[in-house]
Amino acid sequence: MNRAMENLNALLTIPAFKSMIKDEELRCTSGSLEVMQINVGKRCNLACKHCHVEAGPSRTEVMGKEVMEAVLQVCREQQVPTIDITGGAPEMNPHFEWLVEEACSICSHVIVRTNLVILTERKYRHLPQFYAEHQVEVVCSLPYYRAKEMDRVRGDGTFDKAISVIQELNELGYGKKPELVLNMVYNPAGAYFPPAQSAMEREYKEKLREDYGIVFNQLFTITNNPTGRFAGFLMRSGNLQSYMEKLYGAFNSATLPGLMCRYQMSVGYDGTVYDCDFNQAAGLPVLSEKKIFDFVGKKYNKREICFGKHCYGCTAGQGSSCGGATE
């Protein structure tokens, strides 16, 4: 655990998250690996205020090909149905396109998470077509459907760039053809919860269609997790304790069976294995084998999940995961 998370867990006057889970079965993974999430590095063209992994242009951590090969080998051996590629801006990894092609040869459901803005840079302009040719699911982060709110989070001009890329994806068939899935992610801009996912999706679809002719499949609402850059903001603004009390007060036990840590594995740039991407940001590796190389050639077994107080972010209200609400 990194020092910031040690301080967070020590100072917050709320119960340990694990104490909220009365069913021992729900303290463990489901026993089958459904999603392999690969965080290929922390290098990013943006430095978003809510970023839980603290990605940015100055970060140098990038996953090498040796680690990627080990991850892919585990996916083959375990017949993983979904490979989820993220970052940073994953497109900035020098082996990114090779990884996507190899992933597509292993399973039929490959997800790429993009901030969209990266795809307006000359070096990456060919990638929308590349995504369409490989029929990868594109999950794009769009903090809001108006420029003022999004630019406040990501920087001036980022909204217009993102809209232009979404329109290009629509022209390629994304959001229109069943094999070209385009999903969006919404994070609140501050220390509050997202609206109900279904209502927010209707609002996004209506506004983006009316204003820009944009269509997409689903909207995922994700509660800001108190890790990384967002945790730093909470501490500096004096809102950490109140935000965590809000998460704790909204704890919903019905979200526990759908926690993403129960059916997925998250691999960091250096091959360290985590139960989820938020644990990766918190510096909490799995309790058993620590590196992806340790999983190669072995049977996948149930394991006890590593929890921290930041996990309340996934069980507040309607629940939250990389795939949106969990209840």
N, C-alpha and C positions, 0 to 999 in steps of 0.2 A: 504494500500500500504506500502511495506517495505521501509526503509529509502533509500536504494540504488536506488530503482526505483523512489522515489520522487526526488532524486538528478538528475537522468537521465532525467526525464521529465522537470525539472526546467532549467537545464543547456543547453540542446540541442536547437540549434537555427533553428528548423524546426517546421512547423505548427503542432498543435494537430491533431492526426490521425482522430478523429471524424469529423473534418472540411472538410476532403477529401470525406466524404460520403454524397452526395447530396440527395440521395433517402432515405427518412425517413424509409421506409420498410426494407432497408438493415442495419439499425442501431439496428434491433431487431432480435430475434431468429425466426425461420421459423414457430413455433407453434406446431411442432411435434418433439418428442425426438427420433432421429434416432440412436444415439450412446451414450452409457454410458461408459465413460472412468474412470476406477478405479485405482488411484495411491495408491498402497498398502503399500508404505513406501519409505524412502530415504536410507535405508540400501542397500549397494551394495558391491560386491567384487572388483569392479574397481573404479577409480576416474578419469574418462575421462576429458580431457582438455576442451571439448566443451559442457559438461553436463549442461543443463539449469536449472536442479533442484538441482545441487550441491550434488548429491548422492555420497556415498563412504563408506568404511569399518567402519569409526568411527561414522557414523550417527546412531541414535538410534530410530528415528521416524518410527513406524510400526503401520499399521491399525489393530485395534482390531476386534473381531468377531461381536460385537454389531453394529459397523458401517457397516460392510459387510452385515449383515442381513437387515439393513435399505436400503442400496443400492439395494440389490436384490429384496426387497419388491417393491420399486419404479419401478424396471425393469418389475416385474410381472404386476403391475397395469397399466403401460403405454405400455405394450407389446413391449418393446424395441427390435428391430431386431438385434442389434449388441452390445455385451459387450466386451470392450477392456481393458485388464488387463496389467498394466505397473508398473514401479517403478522409481528408484532403480532397483535392480535385484528383480523382483516380487517373484521369486522362494524362496527368503530368508525369506519371511513372513511365520510364523509358521502355518497359516491357508490357505496357498496358494492352496494346492490340494483340500481342501474342497470347497474353493471358485470356482475353475474351475469346479468341479463336479456339484455344484449348478447352476452355470451360464449355463452350458450345458443343464440342465433340463429346463431352462427358454426359451432359444432361440437357434437357429441352427447355429448362427455365433458368435463364441467366439474367440477372438484374444488374444494371449499372446506375449508380447514384451520381447525378451531376448537378452542379450549380448553374448550368446553362451558360453563364457568362463566359466561361472558359472556351466554349464552342464558337465564340465570335473572333477569337484570336487566329491569326493566319495559320499557325502551325497545326491547329485542330479543326480547321474548317471542313475537312473531309469526314469527320467522325459521325455526323448525323446520317450520312449515307451508309457509312460502315455499320452503324447500329441497325439500320433498316435491313441491310443485306444479311446480317446475322440474326435478325429477329429477336434482339435482346429487348427485355422490358426496360424502359427508361423511367426512372423515378427522379423527378426534378424538384428541387427545392425552390419554392416561390413564396417568400415570407408574406406577401400580400398582393392583392390584385390592383393596387394603385401605386403610382410611382413614389409619392411622398413618403409613404410608410416603409416601402421596401428600400428605397435609397438611404433612409435613415439607419437601416440595419447594415446595409452592404456597401454603401457609397454611391455618390452621384452618378447617374447614368446607367446603373446596373439593371434597373427595371426595364428600360427600353431595350437593352441588349438581350435580356432574358425573353422578352415578348417576341423579339424577332426570331430567336431560335425556336421557340415553341411553334410559331407560325410555319417555320421551315419544316419542323417535324410533322406538323399537320399535313403539309403538302406532300410529304413522303408517305403519308398514310397512317402515321401515328395518331391514336385516338379515334381512328375511323375503321381501319382493318382489324379483324379479331386477332391476327398474329402480331400486330404492332401495338403493344400496350404502352400507354403513356399515363403515368400516375404522378400526382403532385404531393408535396409535403408542406404543411403549414406549421410553423412554430410561433407562439406568441412573442411579441417584441419585448416583453418585460416579465416581471415576477407575478404572473397570473396564469390561470389555466386557459387552455383553448376552449372555444365553444364546442357544443355537441358536434361530432364529426359529420353526421348526416346533414345537419342544418348548414354547416360551413361549406360542405361540398356543393349543396344547392346554390348557395350564394356565390361561390367561386365560378361555378358553371354559368350561371346567369350573367354575371358581370363580365367575364372574359369573352363569352359569346357575343354579348351586345356591343362591347367596346372594341374588340379585336378580332372577332370571328374565330376565336379559339375553342377547340373541343378537346376533352381528355376523358380518361376512364374513371379514375377514382381520386379522391383527395384523402390523404392521411393526416390527421391532426396528432401532433406529438407534444407532450408536456415537456417544457424545458427541464432538463435534468441538472441538478446542482453539482455539476462537475466542470472541470476545465475553465474556459473563459467566462462562462455564465456564473460559475461559483465565485470567481474573482470579482465579478460585478456585484454579486449579492453581498459579499464581505465588505467591499469598499463602500457600498451604499447603505450598509447597516441593515440590510433586509434578509440576511441569511436565516436567522432564527425564526422570524415571522413567516418566511416562505416555507421553511421546513415544517413549522407548526400547521401551516395551511395544508401541505401535502399529507401530513400525519392525520389531520382532522378529516380529510377526504378519503382516507384508506377504505378500499372496497375489496372485501375478501373474494367477491365473485370474479375478480380479475386474475386471481392467482393461477388457476389452471392454464390460462392463456399466456402467461409470462414468456417472453421470447427466450429467456435463458434456459427454459426447460427443453427446447427442441433445436437449439442452434449452437453453433460454436463460432467464436470471433477470433480471428488470427491477426496479430499485429505485424508491423513491418519487419520485425526481427524474428518472427516465428513464434513468439510467446502466445500461448492460448488463453483465452478468456471465455467466461460464460456469456458475455454480451459486449456490445460496443461501449456501453456506459462503464462497465467494469474495466474495460481497457483504458478509458480515460481516467478512471480512478486509480489505476495501477494495481488492480486486484486480479491476478491470474487464477486459473482453475486450481483446485485444491489437490489434484492428483498430478498427472504428467504436466510439465510446464511448457514444453515446446512441441510444435507440430510434428517434428521428427520422431517424437516419442510415440505418436499415434500410428505411424506407418507400419503396415504389416500386422496390426493387432486388431483383435475383436473390439468393437465399440461397446463399452459398458456404461451403465447408469453411474452417475457420480453425484456427490453432494455439491450443491451450488454454493458459491461464495457470495454472501450478501453483505451490504453496507447500508447505512442510513439513506444514501442517495437512492436506494431501490424504492423508496416511497414515491418517487417520481413516476414509476411504472404502474402503481396501483391506486393512484388518486382518481376519484370520479369514474369516468368511463374506461380508465386504464390507458396505457401508452406503450407503444413498441415501435420498431422500425417499420412495421406494417400498419401503424395507426392504432386506433382504439382496440382494446382487447375484449371488452365485454359485449 
